[in-house]
Amino acid sequence: MTKKRILSGVQPTGSLHIGNWLGAIRNWVELQKEYDTYVCVVDLHAITVPHNAEKLKSDTLSTAALYVACGMDPRECSIFIQSHIPAHSELCWLLNCVTPLNWMERMIQFKEKALKQGDNVSLGLLDYPVLMAADILLYDADLVPVGEDQKQHLELARDIAQQRINSRFSKNNNPILKVPKPLILKEGAKIMSLCDGKNKMSKSDPNENSRIGLLDDPDAIQKKIKKAKTDPHFGLEFSNPERPESDNLLGIYSMVTNQSREKVAEECSEIGWGKFKPLLTDAVITSLQPIQQKYNDLIKDPSELNRILKEGTNNAKTLSGHTLQRVREALGFLETINI
Ligand code: TYM
């Protein structure tokens, strides 16, 4: 039986945080054993807001290294850089021309990010979800493992594939594009800011103390957790709407210690914040230590990483090339002339 396929990616904008890990990458690591897995560093997405060219290079390499350091195994999956496969940009253009503008204006993340950009909103920012649809649809992905914040973008990808390509251009009921489904696991799907349990942890938050970076050293982790927002109650608990910080930090503790929510809720119900914070600090440091160790080895000698990316790129090129050809044919483009 052929394996079902998954595809996902992270933007190389600044350093990755534990939300990216617990909400996405850690799930990929589990899924790669069961699924035909493609993961890319979505560098074309990173320039939809003003960016620093030199930093983009190092952030792209660093993100790829983190995939491997977190446990993505090149024997089980294909890892590649989005911009190394020109088919992403080409399919994006084809999808642009069939996607209604008012679908794009509804996107929540666009509205949020546009607000921050003031007068400097690029057309690319508006088009971002179509590029994301191209990323997914090119690989005939069955499932897309992401955090909660990407749900609306996934719905758009499904609508474009189904309503704008398959139902308009398919012949004899043979779908041109596979309609993907989101895969959002309940736990970790939305890790919140350390400074405000009602706001998502985000790479673009100007306050560094709001997130724990995957590459933060123990000292920084300790300081950030020490400063993390608390509440006046004694004992930690889940799901109390008046205690979002307790829910968030206890959730992180449960995930990084690989213990059930019931177990940690019991362990921490009778301790105050003063005792809980050092526990959480140690657990976070311990869970990140092997990732950081592997990351440092990979970055010291990038030849191994380059080999991994080369292999991933080859696999991605072949698969995406077939899909792009299918779409080109369906939309009526003349066959390419081989010179
Ligand atoms: P990005 O780079 O913002 O985030 C990468 C992944 O991390 C998840 N995530 C979180 N999960 C839980 N809690 C959080 N606080 C948190 N913050 C981020 C995101 O949901 C995501 O899964 N548009 C995407 C990148 C992308 C993509 C794709 C993803 C481009 N093309 C194709 C999947 C398939 C993004 O900006 O993710």
Residues whose N, C-alpha, C, O or C-beta is under 5 A from the ligand:
A	BS01	TYM	L7 S8 G9 V10 Q11 G19 N20 G23 A24 V42 M132 D135 I136 P145 V146 G147 E148 D149 Q150 G188 A189 K190 I191 M192 K200 M201
